[in-house]
């Protein structure tokens, strides 16, 4: 606003102001979808998440539309799957059904789990990165939904970022919240890297031989449409197993002054000042 910054990102609490068509800043706003997914993850080898019914109950108990629209002020897209929209033409109807918000079905699933049936649900601790001592709004909303829809009360532990990454690689977390942004724009960078049983980035102990076979076939498939179909089939199987609960896909809001030339926001990681110049 004071012409002191050439390019700056916009936070969710400022979005209404910069999107206002009567605000001159709206003419300097760039909106770009990101190749990113925010998610909850559950270690499928540890109680209570070694029971698929518990994982699916949590998947069904979270209202992603409300997270994106109300909690994040439409600063993100509600997740339709693991893969961001720009990586696939469209998520399948079956994938959307697997992700559908359904509190009644969530309660039924949880009640059918062996932990609920035995009245022995373990303590649930959600691990998140950070050092502020404050819960992010999304985390707070997710915990409220789990309590309201399932009667599950989770506590939160906050871990410094570098320690959080180290612990992820050692699979120390039972239940955690994190995000992933593509290193390169291809479904392999999500599904194969994060869910193949032998990948070092598979932090949840997920193993599905059928998923492995689909991912390995996709690695060498030359036909684009066939390759995308393989990834979508693998994504559906992973969603049905629910080691992850995808929450939102990122949207980037950036202001750039008119004298910044050559600026082109993009969905993935790239040398973002390449070709940019200041013309007074």
C-alpha positions as CSV (number, residue, x, y, z in Angstrom):
1,X,0.0,0.0,0.0
2,X,2.9,2.4,0.7
3,X,4.8,1.3,-2.5
4,X,7.7,0.0,-0.3
5,X,7.4,-3.6,-1.3
6,X,7.4,-4.9,-4.9
7,X,6.1,-8.4,-4.3
8,X,4.4,-9.7,-1.1
9,X,2.3,-12.7,-0.1
10,X,-1.1,-12.2,1.4
11,X,-2.3,-14.0,4.5
12,X,-5.9,-15.3,5.0
13,X,-6.9,-12.5,7.3
14,X,-6.2,-9.9,4.6
15,X,-7.9,-11.6,1.7
16,X,-11.2,-9.9,2.0
17,X,-9.5,-6.5,1.8
18,X,-7.3,-7.2,-1.2
19,X,-10.1,-9.0,-3.1
20,X,-12.4,-6.0,-2.7
21,X,-12.8,-4.7,-6.2
22,X,-13.0,-1.1,-4.8
23,X,-9.5,-1.5,-3.3
24,X,-6.7,-0.6,-5.7
25,X,-4.7,-3.5,-4.4
26,X,-7.2,-5.9,-6.1
27,X,-5.7,-4.9,-9.5
28,X,-2.2,-6.1,-8.3
29,X,-3.4,-9.5,-7.0
30,X,-2.2,-12.8,-8.5
31,X,-4.1,-15.9,-7.5
32,X,-2.5,-19.3,-8.2
33,X,-3.3,-22.8,-7.1
34,X,-0.4,-24.6,-5.5
35,X,0.6,-28.2,-6.0
36,X,0.3,-28.9,-2.3
37,X,-1.8,-30.8,0.1
38,X,-2.3,-30.3,3.8
39,X,-3.2,-33.5,5.6
40,X,-3.5,-35.6,8.8
41,X,-1.5,-38.8,8.8
42,X,-1.9,-41.9,10.9
43,X,0.7,-44.6,11.5
44,X,-1.1,-47.7,10.4
45,X,1.1,-50.0,12.6
46,X,0.1,-48.4,15.9
47,X,-3.1,-48.4,18.0
48,X,-5.7,-47.2,17.4
49,X,-4.8,-46.5,13.8
50,X,-3.9,-50.1,13.0
51,X,-7.7,-50.5,12.8
52,X,-9.0,-49.3,9.3
53,X,-12.4,-48.5,10.8
54,X,-10.8,-45.8,13.1
55,X,-8.9,-44.2,10.2
56,X,-12.0,-44.2,7.9
57,X,-14.1,-42.7,10.7
58,X,-11.6,-39.8,11.1
59,X,-11.6,-39.4,7.3
60,X,-15.4,-39.1,7.2
61,X,-15.7,-36.8,10.3
62,X,-13.9,-33.8,8.9
63,X,-15.7,-31.1,6.9
64,X,-13.2,-29.9,4.3
65,X,-15.5,-27.4,2.8
66,X,-15.9,-25.6,6.2
67,X,-12.1,-25.7,6.7
68,X,-11.4,-24.1,3.4
69,X,-14.3,-21.6,3.3
70,X,-14.7,-20.5,6.9
71,X,-11.5,-21.3,8.8
72,X,-9.2,-20.3,6.0
73,X,-11.4,-17.6,4.5
74,X,-11.4,-19.4,1.1
75,X,-7.6,-19.1,1.1
76,X,-7.3,-22.8,0.2
77,X,-9.3,-25.4,-1.7
78,X,-11.1,-28.3,0.0
79,X,-9.2,-31.5,-0.7
80,X,-10.8,-33.8,-3.2
81,X,-8.0,-36.4,-2.9
82,X,-4.3,-36.7,-2.2
83,X,-3.4,-35.2,-5.5
84,X,-3.9,-31.5,-6.1
85,X,-6.4,-30.6,-8.8
86,X,-3.7,-29.4,-11.3
87,X,-2.0,-32.8,-11.3
88,X,-5.0,-34.7,-12.6
89,X,-7.8,-33.7,-14.9
90,X,-10.4,-34.5,-12.3
91,X,-10.7,-36.8,-9.3
92,X,-12.9,-39.7,-9.9
93,X,-16.4,-40.0,-8.4
94,X,-15.2,-43.0,-6.4
95,X,-12.4,-40.9,-4.9
96,X,-14.9,-38.1,-4.0
97,X,-17.2,-40.7,-2.4
98,X,-14.3,-42.1,-0.4
99,X,-13.6,-38.6,0.9
100,X,-17.2,-37.5,1.5
101,X,-18.0,-35.8,4.8
102,X,-20.5,-38.1,6.6
103,X,-20.6,-37.8,10.4
104,X,-23.3,-40.5,10.7
105,X,-21.2,-43.0,8.8
106,X,-18.1,-41.8,10.7
107,X,-19.8,-42.7,14.0
108,X,-20.9,-46.0,12.7
109,X,-17.4,-46.9,11.6
110,X,-15.9,-45.9,14.9
111,X,-18.4,-47.9,16.8
112,X,-17.5,-50.9,14.7
113,X,-13.8,-50.6,15.5
114,X,-12.3,-53.1,17.9
115,X,-11.2,-50.4,20.2
116,X,-14.6,-48.7,20.6
117,X,-16.3,-52.1,20.9
118,X,-13.9,-53.0,23.7
119,X,-14.2,-49.6,25.4
120,X,-10.4,-49.3,25.2
121,X,-9.7,-46.4,22.8
122,X,-6.1,-45.3,23.4
123,X,-5.1,-41.7,24.1
124,X,-4.8,-39.8,20.9
125,X,-2.0,-37.3,20.5
126,X,-1.7,-35.1,17.4
127,X,1.9,-34.0,16.6
128,X,2.3,-30.7,14.8
129,X,5.4,-28.6,13.9
130,X,6.1,-25.2,15.5
131,X,7.2,-23.5,18.7
132,X,4.6,-20.8,19.3
133,X,2.5,-22.7,21.8
134,X,-0.6,-21.8,19.9
135,X,-2.7,-24.1,17.7
136,X,-3.1,-23.1,14.1
137,X,-6.8,-22.4,13.2
138,X,-7.0,-25.5,11.0
139,X,-5.8,-27.8,13.8
140,X,-8.2,-26.3,16.3
141,X,-11.1,-26.8,13.9
142,X,-10.1,-30.4,13.1
143,X,-9.9,-31.3,16.8
144,X,-13.4,-29.7,17.3
145,X,-14.8,-31.8,14.5
146,X,-13.4,-35.0,15.9
147,X,-14.8,-34.2,19.3
148,X,-18.2,-33.1,18.0
149,X,-18.7,-35.9,15.4
150,X,-16.9,-38.8,17.1
151,X,-16.5,-37.9,20.7
152,X,-12.7,-38.2,20.3
153,X,-10.7,-35.8,22.4
154,X,-7.1,-35.4,21.1
155,X,-4.3,-33.6,22.7
156,X,-1.7,-31.7,20.7
157,X,2.1,-31.7,21.0
158,X,4.1,-29.1,19.2
159,X,7.6,-29.9,17.9
160,X,10.3,-27.6,16.6
161,X,10.5,-28.0,12.8
162,X,13.9,-29.6,12.4
163,X,13.2,-32.1,15.1
164,X,9.8,-32.7,13.6
165,X,11.4,-33.7,10.3
166,X,13.9,-36.0,12.0
167,X,11.1,-37.7,13.9
168,X,9.0,-38.1,10.7
169,X,11.9,-39.9,9.1
170,X,12.2,-42.2,12.1
171,X,8.4,-42.9,12.1
172,X,8.1,-41.7,15.7
173,X,4.6,-40.2,15.3
174,X,1.4,-42.0,15.6
175,X,-0.9,-39.2,14.5
176,X,0.5,-36.0,12.9
177,X,-0.4,-33.0,10.8
178,X,1.8,-31.8,7.9
179,X,1.8,-30.7,4.3
180,X,3.5,-31.7,1.0
181,X,4.3,-29.5,-2.0
182,X,5.4,-31.0,-5.2
183,X,9.1,-30.9,-6.1
184,X,8.1,-31.4,-9.7
185,X,4.6,-31.5,-11.3
186,X,3.8,-35.2,-11.5
187,X,1.6,-37.6,-9.4
188,X,4.7,-39.8,-8.8
189,X,6.0,-37.1,-6.5
190,X,3.0,-37.6,-4.2
191,X,1.8,-41.2,-4.5
192,X,5.0,-43.2,-5.3
193,X,7.2,-41.1,-3.0
194,X,4.9,-41.0,0.0
195,X,3.0,-44.3,-0.2
196,X,5.1,-47.0,-1.8
197,X,5.9,-49.5,0.9
198,X,9.6,-49.3,0.3
199,X,9.9,-45.5,0.1
200,X,11.9,-43.8,2.8
201,X,9.3,-41.0,2.7
202,X,6.4,-43.3,3.6
203,X,6.2,-42.1,7.2
204,X,3.0,-44.0,8.2
205,X,4.1,-47.6,7.7
206,X,1.6,-48.0,4.9
207,X,1.8,-51.3,2.9
208,X,-0.6,-52.4,0.1
209,X,0.8,-54.7,-2.5
210,X,-1.8,-53.7,-5.1
211,X,-0.9,-50.0,-4.7
212,X,2.8,-50.9,-5.0
213,X,2.1,-52.8,-8.3
214,X,0.1,-49.9,-9.8
215,X,2.8,-47.3,-8.8
216,X,5.6,-49.5,-10.3
217,X,3.6,-49.9,-13.5
218,X,3.1,-46.2,-13.7
219,X,6.8,-45.5,-13.4
220,X,7.5,-47.0,-16.8
221,X,4.1,-46.4,-18.6
222,X,4.7,-44.3,-21.7
223,X,1.0,-43.6,-22.6
224,X,0.0,-40.4,-20.6
225,X,-3.7,-41.3,-20.2
226,X,-3.0,-44.8,-19.1
227,X,-0.4,-43.6,-16.7
228,X,-2.8,-41.0,-15.1
229,X,-5.4,-43.8,-14.8
230,X,-2.9,-45.9,-12.9
231,X,-2.2,-43.1,-10.5
232,X,-5.9,-42.4,-10.0
233,X,-6.6,-46.1,-9.3
234,X,-3.7,-46.1,-6.8
235,X,-5.0,-42.9,-5.2
236,X,-8.5,-44.5,-4.7
237,X,-7.0,-47.6,-3.0
238,X,-5.0,-45.4,-0.7
239,X,-8.0,-43.3,0.2
240,X,-10.0,-46.4,0.9
241,X,-7.2,-47.6,3.3
242,X,-7.1,-44.0,4.8
243,X,-3.5,-43.7,6.1
244,X,-3.9,-40.0,5.3
245,X,-6.8,-37.6,5.7
246,X,-6.3,-34.9,3.0
247,X,-7.6,-31.6,4.2
248,X,-6.9,-28.8,1.8
249,X,-5.0,-27.8,-1.3
250,X,-3.0,-24.6,-1.3
251,X,-3.8,-21.4,-3.1
252,X,-1.2,-18.7,-3.4
253,X,-2.3,-15.0,-3.1
254,X,0.4,-12.5,-4.1
255,X,0.5,-8.8,-4.7
256,X,2.9,-7.4,-7.3
257,X,3.3,-3.8,-8.2
258,X,2.8,-2.7,-11.8
259,X,6.5,-1.9,-12.3
260,X,7.4,-5.5,-11.6
261,X,7.8,-7.1,-15.1
262,X,8.0,-10.7,-16.0
263,X,6.5,-12.0,-12.8
264,X,4.5,-15.2,-13.4
265,X,3.2,-17.1,-10.3
266,X,3.3,-20.9,-10.8
267,X,1.9,-23.8,-8.9
268,X,5.1,-25.6,-8.1
269,X,8.6,-24.9,-6.8
270,X,10.7,-23.0,-9.4
271,X,13.3,-20.2,-9.5
272,X,10.6,-17.7,-9.0
273,X,12.6,-14.5,-9.7
274,X,13.9,-15.8,-13.0
275,X,13.0,-13.3,-15.7
276,X,11.7,-10.7,-13.2
277,X,12.8,-7.1,-13.6
278,X,11.9,-3.7,-12.1
279,X,10.9,-1.1,-14.7
280,X,10.4,2.4,-13.2
